Amino acid sequence: MARHPKPISLAQSLRKQAVPAEALLWKALRNRALAGFKFRRQHPIGPYVVDFACVEGKLAVELDGLSHLPSKTADETRTAFLESLGWRVMRFWNPEVYDDFDAVKEAIYRRCVALVEPERLPPHPRPLSPAR
């Protein structure tokens, strides 16, 4: 895939302007802190820049704030484009990061394991009820 110069310069600019939720989550993802999975911050993919990317598992993690409320269609278009390239997209609202940080990290961890090393994922702690 050819590099897009505009997203690269945009990514560099966004790295310098991280919102607090992004900064908090980045501390949990950087330097392989989440179970050894490598993440990149403000990573360009095609014409877009995703907040966090685990390239190994082709997982994009997006944090959405108030600016995303009116842009639902744009977000859907962006997600469809990324998925057409084989990426999986996880979206979290900024308040989720603040209010339920451990659950956000757990969800990201489980998705990474499922995409990269499915055999590493432990069974669910509570057995699911039998199908009726």
C-alpha positions as CSV (number, residue, x, y, z in Angstrom):
1,M,0.0,0.0,0.0
2,A,1.4,3.4,-0.9
3,R,2.1,5.9,1.8
4,H,-0.2,8.9,2.1
5,P,1.8,12.0,3.1
6,K,-1.1,13.9,4.6
7,P,-2.0,11.3,7.1
8,I,1.6,10.9,8.2
9,S,2.0,14.6,9.0
10,L,-1.5,14.5,10.6
11,A,-0.4,11.6,12.8
12,Q,2.7,13.4,13.9
13,S,0.6,16.4,14.8
14,L,-2.0,14.3,16.7
15,R,0.7,12.7,18.7
16,K,1.5,16.1,20.2
17,Q,-2.1,16.9,21.0
18,A,-3.4,13.8,22.8
19,V,-6.6,14.2,24.7
20,P,-6.5,12.9,28.4
21,A,-8.3,9.7,27.6
22,E,-5.8,8.9,24.9
23,A,-2.8,9.7,27.1
24,L,-4.2,7.4,29.9
25,L,-4.8,4.5,27.5
26,W,-1.5,5.0,25.8
27,K,0.3,4.5,29.2
28,A,-1.4,1.1,29.4
29,L,-0.5,0.1,25.8
30,R,2.9,1.5,25.2
31,N,6.2,-0.5,25.4
32,R,4.3,-3.8,25.1
33,A,2.7,-3.2,28.5
34,L,-0.5,-5.0,27.6
35,A,0.6,-8.7,27.7
36,G,3.5,-8.1,25.2
37,F,1.3,-6.8,22.4
38,K,3.0,-3.9,20.5
39,F,0.8,-0.9,19.8
40,R,1.4,2.2,17.8
41,R,-0.2,5.5,18.6
42,Q,-1.8,7.7,15.9
43,H,-1.0,5.2,13.2
44,P,-1.8,6.0,9.5
45,I,-3.7,3.4,7.6
46,G,-4.6,4.5,4.1
47,P,-6.1,8.0,4.2
48,Y,-7.0,7.7,7.9
49,V,-5.1,7.9,11.2
50,V,-6.2,5.5,14.0
51,D,-5.7,6.3,17.6
52,F,-4.0,3.0,18.4
53,A,-3.0,0.1,16.3
54,C,-1.7,-3.4,17.0
55,V,-0.3,-4.2,13.6
56,E,0.4,-7.8,14.4
57,G,-3.3,-8.5,15.0
58,K,-4.5,-5.8,12.6
59,L,-6.5,-4.2,15.4
60,A,-7.4,-0.5,15.4
61,V,-8.6,1.0,18.7
62,E,-10.4,4.3,18.4
63,L,-11.4,6.6,21.3
64,D,-14.4,8.8,20.6
65,G,-15.3,12.0,22.3
66,L,-18.0,14.7,21.8
67,S,-16.5,15.6,18.4
68,H,-17.7,12.2,17.1
69,L,-21.4,12.7,17.9
70,P,-22.2,14.5,14.7
71,S,-19.8,12.4,12.6
72,K,-21.5,8.9,12.9
73,T,-21.6,8.5,9.1
74,A,-17.9,9.5,8.7
75,D,-17.0,7.0,11.5
76,E,-19.0,4.2,9.8
77,T,-17.3,5.0,6.4
78,R,-13.9,5.0,8.1
79,T,-14.6,1.7,9.9
80,A,-15.8,0.1,6.6
81,F,-12.6,1.2,4.9
82,L,-10.4,-0.2,7.6
83,E,-12.3,-3.5,7.7
84,S,-12.0,-3.8,3.9
85,L,-8.3,-3.9,4.5
86,G,-8.7,-6.7,7.1
87,W,-8.4,-4.5,10.2
88,R,-10.7,-5.0,13.2
89,V,-11.9,-1.8,14.8
90,M,-12.8,-1.4,18.5
91,R,-14.4,1.9,19.6
92,F,-14.7,3.2,23.1
93,W,-16.1,6.5,24.3
94,N,-13.7,8.6,26.3
95,P,-15.9,8.3,29.5
96,E,-15.5,4.5,29.3
97,V,-11.7,4.9,29.6
98,Y,-12.1,7.1,32.7
99,D,-15.0,5.2,34.3
100,D,-14.2,1.6,33.4
101,F,-10.5,1.5,32.6
102,D,-9.9,-2.1,33.5
103,A,-12.8,-3.3,31.4
104,V,-11.5,-1.4,28.4
105,K,-8.0,-2.9,28.8
106,E,-9.5,-6.4,29.2
107,A,-11.6,-6.0,26.1
108,I,-8.5,-4.9,24.1
109,Y,-6.4,-7.7,25.5
110,R,-9.1,-10.3,24.7
111,R,-9.4,-9.1,21.1
112,C,-5.6,-9.1,20.6
113,V,-5.3,-12.6,21.9
114,A,-8.2,-13.8,19.8
115,L,-6.6,-12.2,16.7
116,V,-2.9,-13.1,17.4
117,E,-2.7,-16.1,19.7
118,P,-6.2,-17.6,20.2
119,E,-4.7,-20.5,22.2
120,R,-3.4,-18.0,24.8
121,L,-7.0,-16.9,25.8
122,P,-8.1,-18.5,29.0
123,P,-11.6,-19.9,29.1
124,H,-14.4,-17.7,30.3
125,P,-14.5,-17.8,34.2
126,R,-18.2,-18.7,34.3
127,P,-19.4,-21.4,32.0
128,L,-22.1,-20.3,29.6
129,S,-25.5,-21.7,30.3
130,P,-26.3,-24.7,28.1
131,A,-28.2,-24.1,24.9
132,R,-31.9,-24.9,25.2
